Amino acid sequence: MKPIYSLCALATFTACTFAQQAMVPARILSLQTETAHVQGIDTDGTHLWVTSVDRATRKGFLQQFAVTDGKLQRTIEVQDGDRYHPGGFAADADSLWIPVAEYRASSSAIIERRNKRTLALEFQFSVPDHIGCLAVTPEFLIGGNWDSREFYFWDHQGKLQHKVPNTSGNSYQDLKLSDGKLVASGLLPGRQSAIDWLDPTTLTLLRRIRMGQTDRKQPLTREGMTIFEKQFWLLPEDGNSRLFQFDLPPTANHP
């Protein structure tokens, strides 16, 4: 199975052209327990954390898998009344920062900080909008609302600093901070997969890599994404989920 993506290899987005290349994942890891509808992922290299939502039962889940073999290590429910949709999330040194929203646009959410070791809830604050993805920087929490039409910037105590419109045309599903840039994965019009680098202050689009589909016809950037040790990790499928690990193209390391 050879997913196809196109690579923007020039220094800035405005100058880039796209060239199709066939790429083979460095690794495909099958998770040993079924997931619900996957939303986000992150890792420390030993554990893979996955958020997912089951709309039928109105439950959200945070699962922890072993990176070595994909075995489930633990599952907890993450919901707060009508808020049961955990989104794309991010880890820092000690915590997992997870948005948990109502399952509709222009609704409400809570932002949870959970202990990375125990998964216990340590802090949360509420937001009067659906927040579907979240990144952590040293100064801010940056959250995208439904399809990331707007970005919110909060301090780490939950105080809103400002909002910025998303002008990239990409409906981001998962966000991460990497090498001082915001890396965001999502879908362009027509369900085209793409991963973007953004300036974390202005959210200006710096670079884009277009991705393809899995052999199950799922866009690779449909849901969970993280970056670890110069690899993209993507979890696009529900149910019998598979983790796709791609080596980052050298030109993509430092946009």
N, C-alpha and C positions, 0 to 999 in steps of 0.2 A: 504494500500500500504506500503510495507516494503522494501525499498532499502537495498541492501546488500553491506557491505564493509568488508574488512579485516584489522585488526589492528596490526601494528607493535608496540609492547608494551615494548620492551627492550630499554636499555639506548643508544645504538648506532646502526646506520644502519647496519654496518657490522656484528653485532651479532644477528640481529633480525630474527624472524620467523613470518610467517603470519598465523593468525587463523581466519576462517570465522565466522562472527557474524551477526545475523539479528538485524537491528537497525530501530527503528521507529523515524522519525523526531519529534523534540519537537514541531514544528509548520510548517504548509505549508500555505503561504500567496499567494493568487491569485492577480496579478496586474490587476487593473480595466481598463486599456487601453492597447491595443496591442503594442508590441514592434516590431522593425525590427529585424535584426540578432544581438542578444545580444553579447556584447564583454566584458564588465567589470562592477563591482559594487563596491560601498562603502557606508558606513553609519555613522551617528553620534548617532544612536539609535532613532532618531525622523524622519529623512529623509532617504530614499533609493535613491541613485543616480545610474543611469544606462546609460551606453553608448551602442549604437547600430548603425548598418550601413545598408543602403538600396542600394545594388549594382545597381539595375535597374535605380534608379533615381540619383545615384551618390551623395547621401546625408548621412551625419553622424548626429547623434542625442545625446544629453545629456538630460535625463529626470529625474525629481525629483518626487518621490512617497512618500506618507505618510506610515510610518511603521505600524500605527495602523490598517488601513483598505485597503491599497493598492491603494488608489485613486491617480490619476495623479494630481500633483500640478503645474507643468510647463514643457515645452519642449523648447529647443533651438537647432538650427542647429550648428554643429561644423565641418567646412571644410575650406580648403584653396586651391582653384583651384583643381588640380588633387589629392590633399590630402583630402580624405573624410572618411577615415577608422579610427574612434576613437577606441582605444584599451582598454585593462585592465589598470586601473588607480588607483590613491591613493589620499587620503585626509590627510592633516596635520591640524594643529590647525585652520588655516584661509583659506586654499586654497584647490582646486582640481587640481592635476597635471595630465594632460591628453595627451597621445601621439595621434597624428592624422597623419596618413600615407597614401601613395598611396596604392592601393589594389593589391599589388604584392610584391614578395620578392625582396631583393636587390634594393630597390627604394629609397625613401626619406620620411622624416617625419618632423613635427614640434612638439615640446613639449610645451603645453600651461599650464600656471598657471591661473586658474580662481578663482574669489572670491567665497568662499563657500556660502555666504549669497545671493549675487546678481547674481551669475554665469557669471559676466562680465569678459572679458579677461583683464588680468593685465600685462602679460609678456609672451614672447614666444622666443624660439630659434630653429634653424633648425638642422637637423641631416641627413647625407648622407646615410641613410639606413632605411628600414621599421622597425619601433619600434611598437611592438604589445602589450607590457605590461610594467608597470612602478611601482616601489615602491619608497617611500620617507624615508630616514633615516636622522638623525640630520646632518650628514656630506655630504651625497650624494643623488643624484637621480640615481636609478639603473634601466636600461631598457633592456628588452629582444627583440631581433629582430624576424624575421619571425620564428615561432616555437621555439623561444628562443635558437637558435643554439649558439648565443654569447650574453654576457651581456656587456653593456656599463655602465661605472661609470662617472657621471658628477658632478661638484659642483652645488650649487643652482643657480649660474649665467649662467649655461649652458656650462662651459668649460670642455672639455673631460679630464678625469684623466687617465683612462686606460680601457682595454677590457679584458674579461675573457671568455674562452670557456665553454659551458655547457656540462658537462660530465655525467649528471644524467640519460640520456636516456628519460627524460620527456619533452614533448613539452609544456612548460608553457604558459598559457593564461592569468593568473592574478597573481599579486604579492602583498604581504603586509608585513610590518614589524610588528612583534608581540613579545613582551617580549624579545627584543634584537635579535631575529632570523628572517630571511627572510622566509616567508611562501609562497609557490608557488604551484598553482594547474594547472593541465593539463592532457595530455593523453600520456600513454605509447603505444608502438606498439600494434596493434590490438584494438585500441580505448579503452584501459583499463584506468579507472579513477584512479588518484592518487593525493594526496596532500603531498608535501615534506617540511621538515624543512631544511634550508641551513644556513651555517655560512655566515653572511652578508659581511665578508671581503674576504674570500677565495672561497665562494660558494660551499664548501664541503657539500655533502649530509649527514645529521645527522639522519634523521628519515623519514619514509614514512608510510602514511595511504592509503591503497587502498580502493577506493569507488566503488559503483555499478552503477546501472541505475535507471532512473525514470520508472514509469509504462508506459510512452510513449516511452520507449526504448532509451532514451537519456542518455549518460554518465553524471553523476552528476557533474563532473569537466570539462565539455565540454567548458564552458565559464566563467561567472562571479563568483568570490569568494571573500569573506572578512571574517574577524574574529571580533566578537564583544562580549564582556563580556563572554568569554569562550564558544562561539558557533561559528561553521562554518555557514556562510550564503552562499548558492549556488543558482545561477540563470542559469540553463543549457538550458532552452527552449526558443524558439522564439515565436512571435505571442502572444498566450494566456499564457504568462510566469507565472511561479510559483516560489516563493522563498521558498527554503527548508532550515530550520534551524535545525542543529544537535548540541546536547550538545557535547562538546569536551571531549574525554576520559581523565580521570585524568592523565594518564601517558603521554598524549600528551601536557599537559600544559607547561612543562619545559623540552624540549629535552636536 
